[in-house]
Amino acid sequence: MLAVEQYIGFLTVMIGLVELLSVFSDDFKAKTMQVAIGLGIFRWCIVLCKLIEVMVLVLADLLIFALVVFIAAPFVRVAPNVQQVLEMMGNLFGVWLGIIGFSSLCMILIFFTQGSMGAVVLYLALASGVVNTLFEILFSMDAVKSFHLQLFRLYGDSPLYRPGICTDFGCVQ
């Protein structure tokens, strides 16, 4: 089951990218969304329908993947117990949420640029962990670490300042 768990992480990149391209790539070339708007359909309805379409397609792909794993398990002499099955389903749910989240962020870029190439690059950067790594590098720098809340607190000359002791439970005057 370890190989399946390693492959599940790769699903975020592959399934999400395929579904993102399948939902959006030809719509702007064929101008189907512009035709739908011209027919009187609200823009938010189109965006919501596209998001639901991505959600359903990704869910179907992940369910097919789970079905293939469970069918193939006896042939490779692996009998997953209940805990492993629940763990795999939880991992697949996390992958589903990740793909939906990344796709939602990419939809902003898709609708802004009216094309899918920039969104593909953004999706790959998000799903492969490049953006996460860049933020980790940025926040590990000493110049960024020195910014903390005490630099931005209100002092006595501010009209919003009230003397007292503040804790997690509230302020005492």
C-alpha positions in Angstrom: 0.0 0.0 0.0 3.0 2.3 0.3 3.4 2.5 -3.5 -0.3 3.5 -3.7 0.2 6.3 -1.2 3.2 7.6 -3.1 1.2 7.5 -6.3 -1.7 9.4 -4.7 0.5 12.4 -4.2 1.2 12.4 -7.9 -2.5 12.3 -8.7 -2.8 15.9 -7.6 -0.6 17.0 -10.4 -1.8 14.7 -13.2 -5.6 14.4 -12.6 -5.9 18.1 -11.8 -4.0 19.2 -14.8 -5.9 17.0 -17.2 -9.3 18.1 -15.8 -8.3 21.7 -15.7 -7.4 21.5 -19.4 -10.4 19.4 -20.3 -12.8 21.9 -18.8 -11.3 25.2 -20.0 -9.0 24.7 -22.9 -11.4 24.8 -25.8 -14.1 27.0 -24.3 -12.2 30.2 -25.0 -11.2 29.2 -28.5 -14.8 28.2 -29.4 -16.2 31.2 -27.5 -18.9 29.1 -25.8 -18.8 31.1 -22.6 -19.3 34.4 -24.5 -22.3 32.8 -26.3 -23.8 31.7 -23.0 -23.4 35.2 -21.6 -25.0 36.6 -24.7 -27.9 34.3 -24.2 -28.5 35.9 -20.8 -26.8 33.4 -18.4 -25.1 35.2 -15.6 -21.3 35.1 -15.4 -21.4 33.8 -11.8 -23.6 30.9 -13.0 -21.0 30.0 -15.6 -18.1 30.2 -13.2 -20.1 28.1 -10.6 -21.0 25.5 -13.3 -17.3 25.2 -14.4 -16.3 24.7 -10.8 -18.9 22.0 -10.2 -17.8 20.4 -13.5 -14.2 20.2 -12.3 -15.4 18.8 -8.9 -17.5 16.1 -10.5 -14.9 15.1 -13.0 -12.1 14.9 -10.4 -14.3 12.9 -8.0 -15.1 10.5 -10.8 -11.4 10.1 -11.7 -10.5 9.4 -8.1 -13.3 6.9 -7.6 -12.1 5.0 -10.7 -8.6 5.1 -9.3 -9.8 3.7 -5.9 -11.8 1.0 -7.7 -8.8 -0.1 -9.8 -6.6 -0.3 -6.6 -9.2 -2.4 -4.8 -9.7 -4.7 -7.8 -6.0 -5.1 -8.4 -5.1 -5.7 -4.7 -5.9 -9.5 -4.7 -3.9 -10.0 -7.9 -0.7 -8.6 -6.3 -1.4 -10.5 -3.0 -2.2 -7.4 -0.9 -5.1 -7.5 1.4 -5.6 -4.1 2.9 -7.2 -4.0 6.3 -10.0 -1.5 7.2 -7.5 1.0 8.6 -5.5 1.1 5.4 -8.7 1.5 3.3 -9.9 4.4 5.5 -6.5 6.0 5.3 -6.4 5.7 1.5 -9.9 7.2 1.2 -8.8 10.0 3.5 -5.8 10.6 1.3 -8.0 10.6 -1.8 -10.3 13.1 -0.2 -7.3 15.3 0.6 -6.2 15.0 -3.0 -9.7 16.0 -4.2 -9.7 19.0 -1.9 -6.3 20.0 -3.1 -7.2 19.7 -6.8 -10.4 21.7 -6.3 -8.5 24.4 -4.3 -5.7 24.7 -6.9 -8.2 24.7 -9.8 -10.2 27.4 -8.1 -7.1 29.6 -7.9 -6.3 28.9 -11.5 -9.8 29.7 -12.6 -9.2 33.3 -11.5 -6.3 33.5 -13.9 -8.1 31.7 -16.6 -11.1 34.1 -16.6 -8.8 37.1 -16.3 -6.5 36.2 -19.2 -9.2 34.4 -21.3 -6.7 31.6 -21.9 -5.4 28.5 -20.1 -1.6 28.5 -20.6 -0.8 30.8 -17.6 -3.2 28.8 -15.4 -1.4 25.5 -16.4 1.9 27.0 -15.2 0.3 28.3 -12.0 -1.4 24.9 -11.4 1.9 23.0 -11.9 3.7 25.4 -9.5 1.0 25.0 -6.9 0.5 21.2 -7.2 4.2 20.4 -7.4 5.0 22.4 -4.3 7.1 25.1 -5.9 5.0 27.9 -4.4 5.1 26.2 -1.0 8.9 25.9 -1.2 9.3 29.6 -2.3 7.2 30.7 0.7 9.3 28.5 3.1 12.5 30.1 1.7 11.0 33.6 2.0 9.8 33.2 5.6 13.1 31.5 6.7 15.1 34.6 5.8 16.3 36.7 8.8 15.0 40.0 7.3 11.4 38.5 7.1 11.7 36.8 10.5 12.3 40.1 12.2 8.8 41.4 11.3 6.5 40.4 14.2 3.5 41.9 15.9 5.4 43.8 18.5 6.7 46.1 15.8 3.2 47.1 14.9 1.6 47.5 18.3 -0.2 50.7 19.3 1.7 53.1 21.5 0.5 55.8 24.0 0.3 58.6 21.5 -2.3 56.7 19.4 -6.0 57.5 20.0 -6.7 53.7 19.9 -4.2 53.0 22.7 -5.6 52.0 26.1 -3.3 51.1 28.9 -3.8 47.7 30.4 -2.6 44.1 30.3 -3.9 42.0 27.4 -3.8 38.2 27.4 -5.5 35.5 25.4 -8.6 35.9 27.6 -9.1 39.6 27.1 -7.7 42.9 28.4 -7.6 44.0 32.0 -7.7 47.8 32.6 
